[in-house]
Amino acid sequence: MSKPELGPQGSPRATQHNPRSVADRAGHALLGVVLGTAVLVGCASTDSESHLTAPDSRPGATGPSVVVYRTPTCGCCKKYEDYLRKHGYAIRSEVLDDLEPIRMELDIPAAAASCHTVLIDGYAVEGHVPVEAIDKMLDDRSSIDGISIPGMPSNAPGMGDPDGNPIEVVSFRDGSVEPFMTL
């Protein structure tokens, strides 16, 4: 599967047909909805918004441009955006009520799902992945669809402070999940 590209207004645009059956996609969608609902409960906030934010044009935004897809009520997703900005990434935030269509388009398996999806240079980054893992993926030009920290570990960026416990980052490609690195 080729890497997704940004289409109009930052939406992912598939560049190749995915031959998976409708039944496979429906099963993944159902599992994704169940997992997504559980994840969103953990990152709920009382804020409500539904808009796009412009890319970060501050002088410190020297890294790659990314699109962060998140829901309007997710407070930890906003903290993750701040974390990426702090590390020089230029952010555009797209707020959607349902992220499952984005995850399906980017072929993110349910086992890798978290509370937000980032699109960067043709790769998907799912959840609170540290920049060290993102930089490794981009530097290596890995032949994967993306990387993830499934769920919402309390010591991951945007979730809480490091607590000495390792953070397991996985990669995914064509629906399969494999270890990527441990931080």
N, C-alpha and C positions, 0 to 999 in steps of 0.2 A: 504494500500500500504506500502510495506516495504521501508526502507530508502535506497537510492542509495549508491553504494560502488564505490570506485575508481577502474577503470580498468587500462589497460596499459596506461602509460604516463598520468595518472590523469584524463582520460576521465570517465564520469559517466557510471556505468554499472547497469542496472536495475536488481533487484533480484526477481521481480515478474511481471507477465503479467498485464498490465493495461487494463481492459475490456471496456474502453470508445470507442465509435464508431469512425470510420474513419471520418465521418462527423463532430463529435464534435471536433476532433483533427484539422481538416482542418479549421473549424471556429475559433478555438483558435489560429491557426497558422497565419491566415490572420489578426486577431485582433492584435496579437503579432507583426507582421511585421509593421503594421501601427503605433502602439504605440512605437515599437523599433526605427523606423525611426524618430519619433518626439523626442524621448529621445536622440538619437545620435546627433541630430542637436545641442542640448544644451551642449554636452560635447565634441564637436569636437576640435581637436588640429591639428596643421600642421605637427606633427611628424608622421613618418611612420615606422612601424616595423612589423615583422611577425615571432616571435620566442618564444620559451619557456625560462623562466629564472629559474635558479636553486632555490631550497628552500633557504630561508635566513638562513645562518649559523652563523650569528654574535652572539657574546656572549649574547646579550640582547634578542634574540629570544627564550624565555623560554615557551611561550604559545603553544597552539595547532597549528598544521600545517594546512594550508589552501591552496586551489587552487583558484586563482582568474581568472575567464574567462572574458576577455575584448576584445574590438576591438582595432586595431592598432592606431586609431586616437583619443582615449578618454583620454584627459588630466586629468579630474577629477578622473578617475579610478586609475591612477597612484598616485594621491594624497591620495586616499582612501587606497591604498596599503601601502603608507608611514605611514598613520594613524594607520593601523593595526600593522605594524612593531614597531612603537613607543610604542604600548601597548603589545609588547612581542610576537606577533604572527609570526610564521615562514611562509613565503609567497613563493608560486610558482605561477608565472604568466603565463597563457596560452593565447596567443594572437590569436584571430580568426576573420575572416571577418564577420561571422554571428553567433550570439549567440542563435538564435531561436532554433536550434536543441538541444542545451544544456538545454534551458528552457523547451522544450517539454519533454525531457528525464527525467528531474527532476520534472515534473508536476507542474511547476510554472504557476499559472493562469495569464492571461493578465492583470487583475486588480491589480496584485502585481508587474508588470514589472518595471524595472529601467534600468540603463545603464550597469551594470555588474552583474555577478553572482559569488558567492563564495560558494565553497563546503567545509564543515567543519564537520568532525565526523559524516557523514551520513545525515547532514542537508544542505539545501540550504539557503543561505542568499542573498537576492536580493537587490541591491542598497546600499546606504550610511547609513547602520544601525550602530548606536553607539555600542561600545563594551559592554556597560552595558546590552543591550538587548541580544547580542550574549551570554554573560556569563550567563545570567538568563536562556536562552534556554538550554544551555549545562548543567548548574547546576540542572535544574528541570527535565532534560531528557524528555522533553515534547513530547507527542505523536502527533506531527505535522510533516509536510514535511519541513517546514522552516519558516523564517520570512522575512519581507520586509519593506522598506519605499518606497511606490510606487512613481514614478516620481523622481524629483530631487529637494527637498527642499533646498533653499539657505542657511539654517542654519545647514545643516547636515554635518557630518564629511567628509572631502574631497571636500566639495562644498563651504564652507565659514565659517565665525565665528558665534558662537552662538549669537542669537539676542534676547533672552528672550522668543521667541515663542516656544510653545511645539512641539515636534517631535512625530508624531503618528506612532507607529510600529504595523504592522499587522502580524498575523500568517496565514499560509495557509495549507490546508490538503485536498486532493482529490478534488482539484479545488475550494474549498470554502475559502473565506477570512473572518477572524474574528479579532477584536481588540486584540492586545497582551499586549502592555504597552504604556504609554505616558512618554516621558522624557522631 
